Amino acid sequence: MQTEEKLLYSSDRFRTLFEFAPDAFYITDLEGTFIDGNRAAEEL
């Protein structure tokens, strides 16, 4: 696999794990501004 393909695979895998995790996860920037959350976080 080329480096770019590995990066795309890794990114897709992370996104899938993030979205379908049973626990709520969210991402903020260094200032605490909400950037993203998974499906479980939307339920909160």
N, C-alpha and C positions, 0 to 999 in steps of 0.2 A: 504494500500500500504506500502510496505517496503521502507526504506530510499533510497536504491539503485534504486528502480523503480521510486521513486519520482524524484531523481536526473536525471535519464535518460529522463523522461518525460519533466522536466524543460529544460534540454539541447536541446532536440528536438524541443520544442516549441520556445525557443530563436532562434535557427538556422532558423526555418521556418519564424519567424517574421523578422529576420535580412535579409534573402535572398530576401524576397518578398516585403519588404518595398518600397514604391514609392520614398522615399528620399534616397540620397546617404549616406551610412555609411561606415566608415573604422575604423580599429583597428590598433593602433600602440603600441609599447612597451614604456617604460619610457624614452628611448633615442630618440624616434620619428621615429624609424624604422617601416616601413609599415609591418603589419602582415597579414591582411585580409581585404576584402572589399565585399560589396554586389553587386548585379547585377546592381543597379542604379549607383554605383560608377564606375563600369566598363565602363559605357556609357560616363563618363566624359573625 
